[in-house]
Amino acid sequence: MTDITKFSEYRDWLLDLKQQIKTGQIKASLAVNSQLIMLYWDMGRQIVEKQEKAKWGSGFIEQLSKDLREEFPEMTGLSYDNLRFARRFYLFYSQILESVDPKLQYADNRENIKSEQVVPKIDKQLACENEFIAQPVRKLQTHANRHNEITEQLVRQVSLVPWGHHVLILKKVKDPKQALFYINKTIENNWSRAVLEYQIETCLYDRQGKAVTNFNLTLPAPQSDLANEIMKDPYNFDFLRMSEKVRETDLEKALVLHISKFLPELGIGFAYMGQQFSLKVGEKEYRIDLLFYHTRLKCYMIIELKTKEFEPEFIGKLNFYITAVNELVKDSGDKPTMGMLLCKNKDNYEVEFSLKDINNPIGVSTFHYTELADDMKTALPSAEELQNELLNFEREHTAKQKSET
């Protein structure tokens, strides 16, 4: 491995980098996370630049980690692996900058162009000599300014999420646009790392806003956008282990029993109001499967569960329930009640056709859970049987110990 410490360029850069870290440590006392993320971004950028230009060999990052840890022994995050993540972090999100406009690549710092200083100076000089030459240079300046604005905006955005979250995203997400989706959701919902991991593993990006709805036709623009966003397709109820022929009432009870897992899957804003919620219309009593209140949409949300494939008549019944809640439960300050129909399967065209002349806001999605075949389910011991087996084992073990003594 090449001893890069003998290169004066490396030693000079190392001194500059150490000073940046020291400055960052002082600022970090005011804004710990954002300043740290910005530091990692800039370190990643500089590492990429040096690797492309300096040709210091494969052991460059390993040596850099060693030198920085000697200078800052109490500072975490300067390990070889973490510096590699900083490099990967910068390269990963730089793809977004280049995808916005390929022409932005010319203004990258890797070309050693400081657009806000160099380009205006050249532009002014050429404007006096040749307008034909000056015109494309002004375009260059405009692109450079746009590049700087987009870069600053991106760095500010990613700096709002803890570094551990970023490392998780880099490990599990390949597309930068998907990564930004999870960053925005983390900021919006204040997700812990465990919740973020769950949302990535259950492919929230592919499910969010994918339900078939009539919200755009039945709700005003701001509310319809949010309503569409909160709907998923499919919903993941894999925390339930149930028979493939489960009854709807059993599914309701299981979801309520696991409400702490059910609510995060529904998303932020859902407040549970009740199961089999009673409504009396005329002389008859009707019962809603599950009733929620959505704190962001400011409206009641009815959830009807169907353990079979979608049928058009399901819409008519849910529409009736929405009207009943609007008349009997909804307060004057509440927005119009919404309905969510969850089915085992659906044909999207059939759903769209069924929603055409419906005036109440309804969304239709599918769901899945961990299915156990009936013969397997009956073969598994019940909770009571497991408890009895455990007690019998303890008794036998105690008796054996006494006989041995």
C-alpha positions as CSV (number, residue, x, y, z in Angstrom):
1,M,0.0,0.0,0.0
2,T,1.3,3.4,-1.0
3,D,2.4,5.7,1.9
4,I,0.3,8.7,1.0
5,T,1.4,10.7,4.0
6,K,4.6,11.6,2.1
7,F,2.5,13.6,-0.4
8,S,2.4,17.3,0.5
9,E,-0.9,17.6,-1.3
10,Y,-2.4,15.0,1.1
11,R,-0.9,16.6,4.2
12,D,-2.2,20.0,3.2
13,W,-5.6,18.7,2.5
14,L,-5.6,16.7,5.8
15,L,-4.9,19.9,7.7
16,D,-7.8,21.7,6.0
17,L,-10.1,18.8,6.6
18,K,-9.2,18.7,10.3
19,Q,-10.0,22.4,10.6
20,Q,-13.3,21.8,9.0
21,I,-14.1,19.1,11.5
22,K,-13.1,21.3,14.4
23,T,-15.3,24.0,13.1
24,G,-18.1,21.5,12.6
25,Q,-17.7,20.3,16.2
26,I,-18.2,23.8,17.5
27,K,-21.3,24.4,15.3
28,A,-22.6,21.0,16.2
29,S,-23.3,22.1,19.8
30,L,-26.0,24.3,18.3
31,A,-27.4,21.9,15.7
32,V,-26.0,18.4,16.3
33,N,-27.5,16.3,13.6
34,S,-27.8,18.8,10.7
35,Q,-24.2,20.0,11.0
36,L,-23.0,16.4,11.3
37,I,-24.8,15.4,8.1
38,M,-23.5,18.4,6.2
39,L,-20.0,17.5,7.4
40,Y,-20.4,13.9,6.1
41,W,-21.7,15.3,2.8
42,D,-18.7,17.5,2.4
43,M,-16.2,14.8,3.4
44,G,-17.8,12.5,0.9
45,R,-17.5,15.1,-1.8
46,Q,-13.8,15.7,-1.0
47,I,-13.0,12.0,-0.9
48,V,-14.6,11.6,-4.3
49,E,-12.6,14.5,-5.7
50,K,-9.3,13.2,-4.3
51,Q,-9.9,9.7,-5.5
52,E,-10.5,11.0,-9.0
53,K,-7.5,13.4,-9.2
54,A,-4.8,12.4,-6.6
55,K,-4.3,8.8,-7.5
56,W,-3.3,7.9,-4.0
57,G,-4.1,4.2,-4.3
58,S,-6.6,1.8,-2.7
59,G,-5.6,2.4,0.9
60,F,-6.4,6.1,0.8
61,I,-9.6,6.0,2.8
62,E,-8.1,3.6,5.4
63,Q,-5.1,6.0,5.9
64,L,-7.5,9.0,6.1
65,S,-9.5,7.2,8.8
66,K,-6.4,6.5,10.8
67,D,-5.1,10.1,10.6
68,L,-8.5,11.6,11.6
69,R,-9.1,9.2,14.5
70,E,-5.6,10.1,15.9
71,E,-6.6,13.8,15.8
72,F,-10.1,13.2,17.1
73,P,-10.0,10.1,19.4
74,E,-13.2,10.9,21.1
75,M,-15.2,11.5,18.0
76,T,-17.3,8.7,16.5
77,G,-18.0,8.4,12.8
78,L,-14.5,8.5,11.5
79,S,-14.0,4.8,11.0
80,Y,-13.0,3.3,7.6
81,D,-16.6,2.0,7.1
82,N,-18.2,5.3,8.0
83,L,-16.0,7.3,5.7
84,R,-16.9,4.9,2.9
85,F,-20.6,5.5,3.8
86,A,-19.9,9.3,3.6
87,R,-18.5,8.8,0.1
88,R,-21.4,6.6,-0.9
89,F,-23.8,9.1,0.6
90,Y,-22.5,11.9,-1.5
91,L,-22.4,9.9,-4.7
92,F,-25.9,8.4,-4.1
93,Y,-27.7,11.7,-3.8
94,S,-25.5,13.4,-6.5
95,Q,-27.4,11.2,-8.9
96,I,-30.5,13.3,-8.1
97,L,-28.7,16.5,-9.1
98,E,-27.6,15.0,-12.4
99,S,-31.1,13.6,-13.1
100,V,-32.7,17.0,-12.7
101,D,-30.6,18.4,-15.6
102,P,-27.7,16.5,-17.2
103,K,-26.1,19.9,-18.0
104,L,-25.6,20.5,-14.3
105,Q,-22.8,18.0,-14.3
106,Y,-20.4,20.6,-15.8
107,A,-20.6,22.8,-12.6
108,D,-19.7,20.0,-10.3
109,N,-16.9,20.8,-7.9
110,R,-14.9,17.9,-9.4
111,E,-14.1,20.3,-12.2
112,N,-12.8,22.9,-9.7
113,I,-15.2,25.6,-11.0
114,K,-16.6,28.0,-8.4
115,S,-19.4,29.3,-10.6
116,E,-20.4,32.2,-8.4
117,Q,-16.9,33.7,-8.8
118,V,-15.2,32.4,-12.0
119,V,-18.2,32.4,-14.4
120,P,-19.4,36.0,-13.8
121,K,-15.9,37.3,-14.3
122,I,-15.5,35.6,-17.6
123,D,-19.0,36.6,-18.7
124,K,-18.3,40.3,-18.1
125,Q,-15.0,40.1,-20.1
126,L,-16.5,38.3,-23.0
127,A,-19.6,40.6,-23.1
128,C,-17.4,43.5,-24.1
129,E,-15.6,41.5,-26.8
130,N,-18.1,39.2,-28.4
131,E,-21.8,38.9,-27.7
132,F,-21.9,35.7,-29.6
133,I,-19.5,34.1,-27.2
134,A,-20.9,35.8,-24.1
135,Q,-24.4,34.4,-24.6
136,P,-23.6,30.7,-24.0
137,V,-21.4,31.8,-21.0
138,R,-24.4,33.5,-19.4
139,K,-26.4,30.2,-19.9
140,L,-23.5,28.5,-18.1
141,Q,-23.8,30.9,-15.2
142,T,-27.5,30.3,-15.0
143,H,-27.1,26.6,-14.9
144,A,-24.3,26.9,-12.3
145,N,-26.5,29.0,-10.1
146,R,-29.3,26.5,-10.4
147,H,-26.9,23.7,-9.6
148,N,-25.9,25.5,-6.4
149,E,-29.5,26.2,-5.4
150,I,-30.5,22.5,-5.9
151,T,-27.5,21.3,-4.1
152,E,-28.1,23.5,-1.1
153,Q,-31.8,22.5,-1.0
154,L,-30.9,18.8,-1.2
155,V,-28.3,19.0,1.6
156,R,-30.7,20.9,3.9
157,Q,-33.3,18.3,3.2
158,V,-31.1,15.2,4.0
159,S,-29.6,17.0,7.0
160,L,-32.9,16.7,8.9
161,V,-32.6,12.9,9.2
162,P,-30.1,11.2,11.6
163,W,-27.0,9.6,10.1
164,G,-28.0,6.1,11.3
165,H,-31.2,6.5,9.2
166,H,-29.1,7.4,6.2
167,V,-26.8,4.4,6.6
168,L,-30.0,2.2,6.8
169,I,-31.4,3.8,3.6
170,L,-28.0,3.4,1.8
171,K,-28.0,-0.3,2.7
172,K,-31.6,-1.1,1.6
173,V,-32.6,1.4,-1.1
174,K,-31.1,1.5,-4.5
175,D,-33.0,4.4,-6.1
176,P,-32.2,8.0,-4.9
177,K,-35.8,9.1,-5.6
178,Q,-37.1,6.3,-3.4
179,A,-34.6,7.3,-0.7
180,L,-35.8,10.9,-0.7
181,F,-39.4,9.6,-0.3
182,Y,-38.3,7.7,2.8
183,I,-36.4,10.8,4.1
184,N,-39.4,13.0,3.6
185,K,-41.7,10.5,5.4
186,T,-39.2,10.2,8.2
187,I,-39.2,14.0,8.7
188,E,-43.0,14.2,8.4
189,N,-43.7,11.3,10.8
190,N,-40.7,11.4,13.0
191,W,-39.9,7.7,12.4
192,S,-37.5,5.9,14.5
193,R,-34.9,3.7,12.7
194,A,-36.9,0.6,13.4
195,V,-40.1,2.1,11.9
196,L,-38.1,3.3,8.9
197,E,-36.7,-0.2,8.4
198,Y,-40.2,-1.7,8.6
199,Q,-41.6,0.8,6.0
200,I,-38.7,0.1,3.6
201,E,-39.1,-3.7,4.0
202,T,-42.8,-3.5,3.4
203,C,-42.2,-1.4,0.3
204,L,-44.2,1.6,1.3
205,Y,-42.9,3.5,-1.7
206,D,-44.6,1.1,-4.1
207,R,-47.9,1.0,-2.0
208,Q,-48.4,4.7,-1.0
209,G,-51.2,6.4,-3.0
210,K,-51.9,3.4,-5.1
211,A,-55.5,2.7,-4.1
212,V,-58.4,3.2,-6.5
213,T,-60.5,6.2,-5.3
214,N,-62.9,8.8,-6.4
215,F,-61.4,11.5,-4.1
216,N,-60.4,13.8,-6.9
217,L,-64.1,14.0,-7.9
218,T,-65.7,14.2,-4.4
219,L,-63.2,16.2,-2.4
220,P,-61.7,19.7,-2.8
221,A,-58.1,19.8,-4.2
222,P,-56.0,20.1,-1.0
223,Q,-58.0,17.5,0.9
224,S,-58.2,15.1,-2.1
225,D,-54.4,15.2,-2.5
226,L,-53.8,14.3,1.2
227,A,-56.6,11.7,1.1
228,N,-55.0,9.9,-1.9
229,E,-51.6,10.1,-0.3
230,I,-52.7,8.3,2.9
231,M,-54.2,5.3,1.0
232,K,-52.0,2.3,0.3
233,D,-52.5,-0.8,-1.9
234,P,-52.0,-3.4,-0.6
235,Y,-52.1,-3.0,3.2
236,N,-49.7,-5.3,5.0
237,F,-51.2,-7.2,7.9
238,D,-48.5,-9.9,8.0
239,F,-48.4,-9.4,11.8
240,L,-51.6,-11.5,11.7
241,R,-51.4,-15.3,11.4
242,M,-54.8,-16.5,10.4
243,S,-56.6,-19.2,8.4
244,E,-56.9,-18.6,4.7
245,K,-60.7,-18.9,5.2
246,V,-60.9,-16.4,8.0
247,R,-64.2,-14.7,8.7
248,E,-64.5,-10.9,8.6
249,T,-65.5,-10.6,12.2
250,D,-62.4,-12.6,13.2
251,L,-60.2,-10.3,11.1
252,E,-61.8,-7.3,12.8
253,K,-61.1,-8.7,16.2
254,A,-57.5,-9.6,15.3
255,L,-56.8,-6.1,13.9
256,V,-58.2,-4.4,17.0
257,L,-56.3,-6.9,19.3
258,H,-53.1,-5.8,17.4
259,I,-54.0,-2.2,17.2
260,S,-50.5,-1.1,18.1
261,K,-49.3,-2.6,14.8
262,F,-52.5,-1.9,12.8
263,L,-52.3,1.9,13.4
264,P,-48.8,2.4,12.0
265,E,-49.7,0.4,8.9
266,L,-52.7,2.7,8.4
267,G,-50.4,5.7,8.8
268,I,-50.2,8.9,10.8
269,G,-53.4,10.6,11.8
270,F,-55.7,7.6,12.4
271,A,-57.5,7.6,15.8
272,Y,-59.4,4.5,16.6
273,M,-63.1,5.1,17.5
274,G,-64.6,1.6,17.7
275,Q,-65.4,-1.8,16.3
276,Q,-68.9,-2.8,15.1
277,F,-69.9,0.9,15.6
278,S,-73.7,1.0,15.9
279,L,-75.9,3.2,13.7
280,K,-79.7,3.3,14.0
281,V,-81.4,4.3,10.8
282,G,-85.2,4.2,11.1
283,E,-86.1,1.1,12.9
284,K,-83.0,-0.9,11.9
285,E,-79.6,-1.0,13.5
286,Y,-76.5,-1.2,11.4
287,R,-72.9,-1.8,12.4
288,I,-69.7,-0.4,10.9
289,D,-66.7,-2.8,10.9
290,L,-64.2,-0.2,12.1
291,L,-64.6,3.6,12.7
292,F,-61.7,6.0,12.9
293,Y,-61.2,9.7,13.0
294,H,-58.4,11.2,10.9
295,T,-56.8,14.1,12.7
296,R,-55.2,15.6,9.7
297,L,-58.2,15.3,7.3
298,K,-60.5,16.3,10.2
299,C,-63.1,13.7,9.2
300,Y,-64.5,10.3,10.2
301,M,-63.0,7.4,8.3
302,I,-65.0,4.2,7.9
303,I,-63.1,0.9,7.2
304,E,-65.1,-2.0,5.9
305,L,-63.3,-5.4,5.6
306,K,-64.1,-8.0,3.0
307,T,-62.3,-11.3,3.1
308,K,-63.2,-12.1,-0.5
309,E,-62.8,-10.4,-3.9
310,F,-64.3,-7.0,-4.6
311,E,-68.0,-6.9,-5.6
312,P,-69.8,-3.8,-6.8
313,E,-72.5,-4.1,-4.1
314,F,-69.8,-3.5,-1.4
315,I,-69.7,0.1,-2.6
316,G,-73.4,0.7,-2.2
317,K,-73.3,-0.5,1.4
318,L,-70.3,1.6,2.3
319,N,-71.8,4.6,0.6
320,F,-74.9,4.1,2.8
321,Y,-72.8,4.0,6.0
322,I,-71.0,7.2,5.0
323,T,-74.3,9.0,4.6
324,A,-75.5,7.7,8.0
325,V,-72.3,8.8,9.8
326,N,-72.6,12.3,8.1
327,E,-76.2,12.6,9.3
328,L,-76.0,10.9,12.8
329,V,-72.3,11.3,14.0
330,K,-70.5,14.0,12.1
331,D,-70.2,17.4,13.8
332,S,-70.7,20.7,11.9
333,G,-66.9,21.3,12.2
334,D,-66.0,18.0,10.7
335,K,-65.2,17.5,7.0
336,P,-67.2,15.0,4.9
337,T,-66.9,11.4,6.1
338,M,-64.7,9.1,4.0
339,G,-64.9,5.3,3.4
340,M,-62.1,2.8,2.9
341,L,-63.0,-0.7,1.6
342,L,-60.3,-3.4,2.1
343,C,-60.8,-6.5,0.0
344,K,-58.8,-9.7,-0.5
345,N,-58.6,-9.0,-4.2
346,K,-59.9,-6.5,-6.8
347,D,-60.1,-5.7,-10.4
348,N,-59.2,-2.0,-10.7
349,Y,-61.4,-1.4,-13.8
350,E,-64.4,-2.9,-12.0
351,V,-63.7,-0.7,-9.0
352,E,-63.4,2.5,-11.1
353,F,-66.7,1.6,-12.9
354,S,-68.4,1.1,-9.5
355,L,-67.3,4.5,-8.2
356,K,-68.3,6.5,-11.2
357,D,-71.7,7.8,-9.9
358,I,-70.8,7.8,-6.2
359,N,-70.8,11.2,-4.6
360,N,-69.3,10.2,-1.2
361,P,-65.4,9.8,-1.1
362,I,-64.5,6.2,-1.2
363,G,-61.2,4.4,-1.7
364,V,-60.7,0.7,-2.4
365,S,-57.5,-1.3,-1.6
366,T,-56.5,-4.9,-1.0
367,F,-54.7,-6.4,2.0
368,H,-52.7,-9.5,2.8
369,Y,-51.8,-11.3,6.0
370,T,-49.8,-14.4,7.0
371,E,-52.1,-17.3,5.9
372,L,-52.2,-20.6,7.6
373,A,-53.9,-23.5,5.8
374,D,-56.8,-24.9,7.8
375,D,-55.1,-28.3,8.4
376,M,-52.0,-26.5,9.6
377,K,-54.0,-24.2,11.9
378,T,-55.8,-27.1,13.5
379,A,-52.5,-28.9,13.9
380,L,-51.0,-26.1,15.9
381,P,-51.6,-26.1,19.7
382,S,-53.8,-23.4,21.2
383,A,-52.4,-20.9,23.7
384,E,-54.2,-22.9,26.5
385,E,-52.6,-26.2,25.4
386,L,-49.2,-24.6,25.2
387,Q,-49.6,-23.2,28.8
388,N,-50.7,-26.7,30.1
389,E,-47.7,-28.3,28.4
390,L,-45.3,-25.8,30.0
391,L,-46.8,-26.4,33.4
392,N,-46.5,-30.2,33.0
393,F,-42.8,-29.8,32.0
394,E,-42.1,-27.6,35.0
395,R,-43.7,-30.2,37.3
396,E,-41.8,-33.1,35.8
397,H,-38.5,-31.1,35.9
398,T,-39.1,-30.2,39.6
399,A,-39.9,-33.8,40.5
400,K,-36.8,-35.1,38.7
401,Q,-34.6,-32.6,40.7
402,K,-36.1,-33.7,44.0
403,S,-35.6,-37.4,43.2
404,E,-31.9,-36.8,42.3
405,T,-31.3,-34.9,45.6
